[in-house]
Amino acid sequence: MILNKRWITWSLLILSVIFIIIGIYLGENATVLRKAINICLECIGVG
């Protein structure tokens, strides 16, 4: 049972890292940052 949980944990971690690398390769990090800045500015009321 513990071995099965460890396998799931490690496979999800590896899958997450793969998706992060793909997102950075496609330039999605700039899009996410831009959207986060816009949301923060709207909440504060500056933008």
N, CA, C and O atoms as a Tripos MOL2 file, in Angstrom:
@<TRIPOS>MOLECULE
protein
  188   187    47     0     0
PROTEIN
NO_CHARGES

@<TRIPOS>ATOM
      1 N           0.8280   -1.2000    0.0000 N.3       1 MET1
      2 CA          0.0000    0.0000    0.0000 C.3       1 MET1
      3 C           0.8700    1.2620    0.0000 C.2       1 MET1
      4 O           0.6130    2.1980   -0.7560 O.2       1 MET1
      5 N           1.8940    1.2790    0.8460 N.am      2 ILE2
      6 CA          2.7730    2.4480    0.8990 C.3       2 ILE2
      7 C           3.5370    2.5990   -0.4110 C.2       2 ILE2
      8 O           3.7490    3.7150   -0.8870 O.2       2 ILE2
      9 N           3.9480    1.4810   -0.9900 N.am      3 LEU3
     10 CA          4.6660    1.5310   -2.2590 C.3       3 LEU3
     11 C           3.7790    2.1140   -3.3430 C.2       3 LEU3
     12 O           4.2580    2.8660   -4.1930 O.2       3 LEU3
     13 N           2.5040    1.7840   -3.3290 N.am      4 ASN4
     14 CA          1.5630    2.3050   -4.3080 C.3       4 ASN4
     15 C           1.3980    3.8150   -4.1440 C.2       4 ASN4
     16 O           1.3350    4.5290   -5.1450 O.2       4 ASN4
     17 N           1.3250    4.3200   -2.9120 N.am      5 LYS5
     18 CA          1.2030    5.7620   -2.6730 C.3       5 LYS5
     19 C           2.4610    6.4950   -3.1210 C.2       5 LYS5
     20 O           2.3740    7.5880   -3.6810 O.2       5 LYS5
     21 N           3.6040    5.9190   -2.8860 N.am      6 ARG6
     22 CA          4.8530    6.5510   -3.3200 C.3       6 ARG6
     23 C           4.9170    6.6310   -4.8370 C.2       6 ARG6
     24 O           5.3770    7.6340   -5.3820 O.2       6 ARG6
     25 N           4.4660    5.5970   -5.5240 N.am      7 TRP7
     26 CA          4.4690    5.5760   -6.9830 C.3       7 TRP7
     27 C           3.5650    6.6770   -7.5170 C.2       7 TRP7
     28 O           3.9300    7.3780   -8.4610 O.2       7 TRP7
     29 N           2.3890    6.8330   -6.9210 N.am      8 ILE8
     30 CA          1.4600    7.8740   -7.3470 C.3       8 ILE8
     31 C           2.0630    9.2530   -7.0890 C.2       8 ILE8
     32 O           1.9790   10.1380   -7.9410 O.2       8 ILE8
     33 N           2.6630    9.4350   -5.9320 N.am      9 THR9
     34 CA          3.2630   10.7230   -5.5810 C.3       9 THR9
     35 C           4.3720   11.0920   -6.5630 C.2       9 THR9
     36 O           4.3990   12.2130   -7.0710 O.2       9 THR9
     37 N           5.2700   10.1740   -6.8300 N.am     10 TRP10
     38 CA          6.3910   10.4620   -7.7260 C.3      10 TRP10
     39 C           5.9330   10.6700   -9.1650 C.2      10 TRP10
     40 O           6.4660   11.5290   -9.8670 O.2      10 TRP10
     41 N           4.9520    9.8920   -9.6060 N.am     11 SER11
     42 CA          4.4850   10.0640  -10.9810 C.3      11 SER11
     43 C           3.7710   11.4020  -11.1560 C.2      11 SER11
     44 O           3.9090   12.0370  -12.2010 O.2      11 SER11
     45 N           3.0080   11.8430  -10.1480 N.am     12 LEU12
     46 CA          2.3670   13.1550  -10.2270 C.3      12 LEU12
     47 C           3.3990   14.2790  -10.1980 C.2      12 LEU12
     48 O           3.2390   15.2850  -10.8890 O.2      12 LEU12
     49 N           4.4430   14.1160   -9.4130 N.am     13 LEU13
     50 CA          5.5060   15.1150   -9.3570 C.3      13 LEU13
     51 C           6.2160   15.2270  -10.7040 C.2      13 LEU13
     52 O           6.4560   16.3320  -11.1910 O.2      13 LEU13
     53 N           6.5450   14.1080  -11.2920 N.am     14 ILE14
     54 CA          7.2230   14.1200  -12.5940 C.3      14 ILE14
     55 C           6.3200   14.7110  -13.6680 C.2      14 ILE14
     56 O           6.7790   15.4850  -14.5080 O.2      14 ILE14
     57 N           5.0430   14.3540  -13.6470 N.am     15 LEU15
     58 CA          4.0940   14.8920  -14.6150 C.3      15 LEU15
     59 C           3.9540   16.4050  -14.4550 C.2      15 LEU15
     60 O           3.8640   17.1280  -15.4470 O.2      15 LEU15
     61 N           3.9360   16.8850  -13.2160 N.am     16 SER16
     62 CA          3.8470   18.3210  -12.9700 C.3      16 SER16
     63 C           5.0610   19.0530  -13.5250 C.2      16 SER16
     64 O           4.9220   20.0980  -14.1600 O.2      16 SER16
     65 N           6.2290   18.5170  -13.2910 N.am     17 VAL17
     66 CA          7.4570   19.1440  -13.7890 C.3      17 VAL17
     67 C           7.4590   19.1620  -15.3230 C.2      17 VAL17
     68 O           7.8840   20.1440  -15.9320 O.2      17 VAL17
     69 N           6.9890   18.0900  -15.9370 N.am     18 ILE18
     70 CA          6.9180   18.0460  -17.4050 C.3      18 ILE18
     71 C           5.9850   19.1310  -17.9260 C.2      18 ILE18
     72 O           6.3150   19.8190  -18.8930 O.2      18 ILE18
     73 N           4.8110   19.2920  -17.2890 N.am     19 PHE19
     74 CA          3.8710   20.3160  -17.7370 C.3      19 PHE19
     75 C           4.4220   21.7210  -17.5150 C.2      19 PHE19
     76 O           4.1780   22.6100  -18.3300 O.2      19 PHE19
     77 N           5.1500   21.9340  -16.4420 N.am     20 ILE20
     78 CA          5.7610   23.2410  -16.1920 C.3      20 ILE20
     79 C           6.7910   23.5440  -17.2790 C.2      20 ILE20
     80 O           6.8430   24.6630  -17.7900 O.2      20 ILE20
     81 N           7.6010   22.5640  -17.6280 N.am     21 ILE21
     82 CA          8.6200   22.7620  -18.6640 C.3      21 ILE21
     83 C           7.9590   23.0530  -20.0090 C.2      21 ILE21
     84 O           8.4180   23.9240  -20.7480 O.2      21 ILE21
     85 N           6.8940   22.3370  -20.3310 N.am     22 ILE22
     86 CA          6.1810   22.5790  -21.5890 C.3      22 ILE22
     87 C           5.5990   23.9930  -21.6010 C.2      22 ILE22
     88 O           5.6830   24.6890  -22.6130 O.2      22 ILE22
     89 N           5.0100   24.4210  -20.4790 N.am     23 GLY23
     90 CA          4.4490   25.7630  -20.4070 C.3      23 GLY23
     91 C           5.4950   26.8480  -20.5800 C.2      23 GLY23
     92 O           5.2470   27.8430  -21.2600 O.2      23 GLY23
     93 N           6.6540   26.6700  -19.9770 N.am     24 ILE24
     94 CA          7.7340   27.6390  -20.1300 C.3      24 ILE24
     95 C           8.2240   27.6510  -21.5770 C.2      24 ILE24
     96 O           8.5020   28.7170  -22.1260 O.2      24 ILE24
     97 N           8.3290   26.4810  -22.1930 N.am     25 TYR25
     98 CA          8.7750   26.3960  -23.5810 C.3      25 TYR25
     99 C           7.8140   27.1190  -24.5230 C.2      25 TYR25
    100 O           8.2420   27.7350  -25.4990 O.2      25 TYR25
    101 N           6.5160   27.0430  -24.2280 N.am     26 LEU26
    102 CA          5.5130   27.6870  -25.0770 C.3      26 LEU26
    103 C           5.3010   29.1650  -24.7490 C.2      26 LEU26
    104 O           4.5370   29.8470  -25.4310 O.2      26 LEU26
    105 N           5.9730   29.6610  -23.7110 N.am     27 GLY27
    106 CA          5.8790   31.0700  -23.3570 C.3      27 GLY27
    107 C           4.6620   31.4180  -22.5270 C.2      27 GLY27
    108 O           4.2820   32.5860  -22.4480 O.2      27 GLY27
    109 N           4.0480   30.4300  -21.9090 N.am     28 GLU28
    110 CA          2.8460   30.6820  -21.1240 C.3      28 GLU28
    111 C           3.1470   31.3910  -19.8060 C.2      28 GLU28
    112 O           2.2500   31.9870  -19.2100 O.2      28 GLU28
    113 N           4.3920   31.3370  -19.3450 N.am     29 ASN29
    114 CA          4.7180   32.0020  -18.0860 C.3      29 ASN29
    115 C           4.5370   33.5120  -18.1890 C.2      29 ASN29
    116 O           4.1370   34.1490  -17.2140 O.2      29 ASN29
    117 N           4.8190   34.0890  -19.3410 N.am     30 ALA30
    118 CA          4.6220   35.5310  -19.5290 C.3      30 ALA30
    119 C           3.1360   35.8720  -19.5370 C.2      30 ALA30
    120 O           2.7340   36.9140  -19.0190 O.2      30 ALA30
    121 N           2.3250   35.0040  -20.1170 N.am     31 THR31
    122 CA          0.8780   35.2300  -20.1490 C.3      31 THR31
    123 C           0.3000   35.1730  -18.7450 C.2      31 THR31
    124 O          -0.5100   36.0190  -18.3660 O.2      31 THR31
    125 N           0.7110   34.1900  -17.9840 N.am     32 VAL32
    126 CA          0.2100   34.0440  -16.6130 C.3      32 VAL32
    127 C           0.6360   35.2360  -15.7640 C.2      32 VAL32
    128 O          -0.1580   35.7510  -14.9770 O.2      32 VAL32
    129 N           1.8730   35.6750  -15.9150 N.am     33 LEU33
    130 CA          2.3480   36.8240  -15.1540 C.3      33 LEU33
    131 C           1.5780   38.0860  -15.5210 C.2      33 LEU33
    132 O           1.2160   38.8680  -14.6420 O.2      33 LEU33
    133 N           1.3250   38.2910  -16.8030 N.am     34 ARG34
    134 CA          0.5740   39.4590  -17.2500 C.3      34 ARG34
    135 C          -0.8440   39.4490  -16.6880 C.2      34 ARG34
    136 O          -1.3420   40.4830  -16.2430 O.2      34 ARG34
    137 N          -1.4920   38.2980  -16.7060 N.am     35 LYS35
    138 CA         -2.8460   38.1890  -16.1600 C.3      35 LYS35
    139 C          -2.8530   38.4130  -14.6520 C.2      35 LYS35
    140 O          -3.7660   39.0470  -14.1250 O.2      35 LYS35
    141 N          -1.8480   37.9010  -13.9590 N.am     36 ALA36
    142 CA         -1.7630   38.0960  -12.5140 C.3      36 ALA36
    143 C          -1.5740   39.5640  -12.1710 C.2      36 ALA36
    144 O          -2.1720   40.0590  -11.2160 O.2      36 ALA36
    145 N          -0.7550   40.2580  -12.9350 N.am     37 ILE37
    146 CA         -0.5500   41.6930  -12.6970 C.3      37 ILE37
    147 C          -1.8380   42.4610  -12.9260 C.2      37 ILE37
    148 O          -2.1820   43.3450  -12.1430 O.2      37 ILE37
    149 N          -2.5610   42.1270  -14.0040 N.am     38 ASN38
    150 CA         -3.8260   42.8130  -14.2810 C.3      38 ASN38
    151 C          -4.8570   42.5700  -13.1900 C.2      38 ASN38
    152 O          -5.5700   43.4930  -12.7960 O.2      38 ASN38
    153 N          -4.9430   41.3420  -12.7000 N.am     39 ILE39
    154 CA         -5.8960   41.0350  -11.6300 C.3      39 ILE39
    155 C          -5.5300   41.8050  -10.3650 C.2      39 ILE39
    156 O          -6.4100   42.3550   -9.7040 O.2      39 ILE39
    157 N          -4.2580   41.8500  -10.0220 N.am     40 CYS40
    158 CA         -3.8360   42.5720   -8.8150 C.3      40 CYS40
    159 C          -4.1310   44.0650   -8.9360 C.2      40 CYS40
    160 O          -4.5960   44.6900   -7.9820 O.2      40 CYS40
    161 N          -3.8620   44.6300  -10.1050 N.am     41 LEU41
    162 CA         -4.1220   46.0540  -10.2910 C.3      41 LEU41
    163 C          -5.6130   46.3650  -10.2450 C.2      41 LEU41
    164 O          -6.0070   47.4250   -9.7590 O.2      41 LEU41
    165 N          -6.4530   45.4480  -10.7490 N.am     42 GLU42
    166 CA         -7.8920   45.6720  -10.6960 C.3      42 GLU42
    167 C          -8.4140   45.5700   -9.2720 C.2      42 GLU42
    168 O          -9.3000   46.3310   -8.8840 O.2      42 GLU42
    169 N          -7.8790   44.6410   -8.4890 N.am     43 CYS43
    170 CA         -8.3330   44.4950   -7.0980 C.3      43 CYS43
    171 C          -7.9510   45.6930   -6.2560 C.2      43 CYS43
    172 O          -8.7250   46.1270   -5.4020 O.2      43 CYS43
    173 N          -6.7660   46.2300   -6.4880 N.am     44 ILE44
    174 CA         -6.3290   47.4140   -5.7350 C.3      44 ILE44
    175 C          -7.0840   48.6480   -6.2090 C.2      44 ILE44
    176 O          -7.3030   49.5790   -5.4340 O.2      44 ILE44
    177 N          -7.4780   48.6590   -7.4630 N.am     45 GLY45
    178 CA         -8.2170   49.7880   -8.0020 C.3      45 GLY45
    179 C          -7.3460   50.7680   -8.7520 C.2      45 GLY45
    180 O          -7.7920   51.8710   -9.0690 O.2      45 GLY45
    181 N          -6.1120   50.3930   -9.0440 N.am     46 VAL46
    182 CA         -5.1960   51.2860   -9.7540 C.3      46 VAL46
    183 C          -5.4960   51.2660  -11.2430 C.2      46 VAL46
    184 O          -5.4870   52.3140  -11.8890 O.2      46 VAL46
    185 N          -5.7640   50.0740  -11.8010 N.am     47 GLY47
    186 CA         -5.8810   49.9270  -13.2400 C.3      47 GLY47
    187 C          -7.2330   50.1070  -13.8050 C.2      47 GLY47
    188 O          -7.4140   49.9980  -15.0180 O.2      47 GLY47
@<TRIPOS>BOND
     1     1     2 1
     2     2     3 1
     3     3     4 2
     4     3     5 am
     5     5     6 1
     6     6     7 1
     7     7     8 2
     8     7     9 am
     9     9    10 1
    10    10    11 1
    11    11    12 2
    12    11    13 am
    13    13    14 1
    14    14    15 1
    15    15    16 2
    16    15    17 am
    17    17    18 1
    18    18    19 1
    19    19    20 2
    20    19    21 am
    21    21    22 1
    22    22    23 1
    23    23    24 2
    24    23    25 am
    25    25    26 1
    26    26    27 1
    27    27    28 2
    28    27    29 am
    29    29    30 1
    30    30    31 1
    31    31    32 2
    32    31    33 am
    33    33    34 1
    34    34    35 1
    35    35    36 2
    36    35    37 am
    37    37    38 1
    38    38    39 1
    39    39    40 2
    40    39    41 am
    41    41    42 1
    42    42    43 1
    43    43    44 2
    44    43    45 am
    45    45    46 1
    46    46    47 1
    47    47    48 2
    48    47    49 am
    49    49    50 1
    50    50    51 1
    51    51    52 2
    52    51    53 am
    53    53    54 1
    54    54    55 1
    55    55    56 2
    56    55    57 am
    57    57    58 1
    58    58    59 1
    59    59    60 2
    60    59    61 am
    61    61    62 1
    62    62    63 1
    63    63    64 2
    64    63    65 am
    65    65    66 1
    66    66    67 1
    67    67    68 2
    68    67    69 am
    69    69    70 1
    70    70    71 1
    71    71    72 2
    72    71    73 am
    73    73    74 1
    74    74    75 1
    75    75    76 2
    76    75    77 am
    77    77    78 1
    78    78    79 1
    79    79    80 2
    80    79    81 am
    81    81    82 1
    82    82    83 1
    83    83    84 2
    84    83    85 am
    85    85    86 1
    86    86    87 1
    87    87    88 2
    88    87    89 am
    89    89    90 1
    90    90    91 1
    91    91    92 2
    92    91    93 am
    93    93    94 1
    94    94    95 1
    95    95    96 2
    96    95    97 am
    97    97    98 1
    98    98    99 1
    99    99   100 2
   100    99   101 am
   101   101   102 1
   102   102   103 1
   103   103   104 2
   104   103   105 am
   105   105   106 1
   106   106   107 1
   107   107   108 2
   108   107   109 am
   109   109   110 1
   110   110   111 1
   111   111   112 2
   112   111   113 am
   113   113   114 1
   114   114   115 1
   115   115   116 2
   116   115   117 am
   117   117   118 1
   118   118   119 1
   119   119   120 2
   120   119   121 am
   121   121   122 1
   122   122   123 1
   123   123   124 2
   124   123   125 am
   125   125   126 1
   126   126   127 1
   127   127   128 2
   128   127   129 am
   129   129   130 1
   130   130   131 1
   131   131   132 2
   132   131   133 am
   133   133   134 1
   134   134   135 1
   135   135   136 2
   136   135   137 am
   137   137   138 1
   138   138   139 1
   139   139   140 2
   140   139   141 am
   141   141   142 1
   142   142   143 1
   143   143   144 2
   144   143   145 am
   145   145   146 1
   146   146   147 1
   147   147   148 2
   148   147   149 am
   149   149   150 1
   150   150   151 1
   151   151   152 2
   152   151   153 am
   153   153   154 1
   154   154   155 1
   155   155   156 2
   156   155   157 am
   157   157   158 1
   158   158   159 1
   159   159   160 2
   160   159   161 am
   161   161   162 1
   162   162   163 1
   163   163   164 2
   164   163   165 am
   165   165   166 1
   166   166   167 1
   167   167   168 2
   168   167   169 am
   169   169   170 1
   170   170   171 1
   171   171   172 2
   172   171   173 am
   173   173   174 1
   174   174   175 1
   175   175   176 2
   176   175   177 am
   177   177   178 1
   178   178   179 1
   179   179   180 2
   180   179   181 am
   181   181   182 1
   182   182   183 1
   183   183   184 2
   184   183   185 am
   185   185   186 1
   186   186   187 1
   187   187   188 2
@<TRIPOS>SUBSTRUCTURE
     1 MET1         2 RESIDUE 1 A MET
     2 ILE2         6 RESIDUE 1 A ILE
     3 LEU3        10 RESIDUE 1 A LEU
     4 ASN4        14 RESIDUE 1 A ASN
     5 LYS5        18 RESIDUE 1 A LYS
     6 ARG6        22 RESIDUE 1 A ARG
     7 TRP7        26 RESIDUE 1 A TRP
     8 ILE8        30 RESIDUE 1 A ILE
     9 THR9        34 RESIDUE 1 A THR
    10 TRP10       38 RESIDUE 1 A TRP
    11 SER11       42 RESIDUE 1 A SER
    12 LEU12       46 RESIDUE 1 A LEU
    13 LEU13       50 RESIDUE 1 A LEU
    14 ILE14       54 RESIDUE 1 A ILE
    15 LEU15       58 RESIDUE 1 A LEU
    16 SER16       62 RESIDUE 1 A SER
    17 VAL17       66 RESIDUE 1 A VAL
    18 ILE18       70 RESIDUE 1 A ILE
    19 PHE19       74 RESIDUE 1 A PHE
    20 ILE20       78 RESIDUE 1 A ILE
    21 ILE21       82 RESIDUE 1 A ILE
    22 ILE22       86 RESIDUE 1 A ILE
    23 GLY23       90 RESIDUE 1 A GLY
    24 ILE24       94 RESIDUE 1 A ILE
    25 TYR25       98 RESIDUE 1 A TYR
    26 LEU26      102 RESIDUE 1 A LEU
    27 GLY27      106 RESIDUE 1 A GLY
    28 GLU28      110 RESIDUE 1 A GLU
    29 ASN29      114 RESIDUE 1 A ASN
    30 ALA30      118 RESIDUE 1 A ALA
    31 THR31      122 RESIDUE 1 A THR
    32 VAL32      126 RESIDUE 1 A VAL
    33 LEU33      130 RESIDUE 1 A LEU
    34 ARG34      134 RESIDUE 1 A ARG
    35 LYS35      138 RESIDUE 1 A LYS
    36 ALA36      142 RESIDUE 1 A ALA
    37 ILE37      146 RESIDUE 1 A ILE
    38 ASN38      150 RESIDUE 1 A ASN
    39 ILE39      154 RESIDUE 1 A ILE
    40 CYS40      158 RESIDUE 1 A CYS
    41 LEU41      162 RESIDUE 1 A LEU
    42 GLU42      166 RESIDUE 1 A GLU
    43 CYS43      170 RESIDUE 1 A CYS
    44 ILE44      174 RESIDUE 1 A ILE
    45 GLY45      178 RESIDUE 1 A GLY
    46 VAL46      182 RESIDUE 1 A VAL
    47 GLY47      186 RESIDUE 1 A GLY
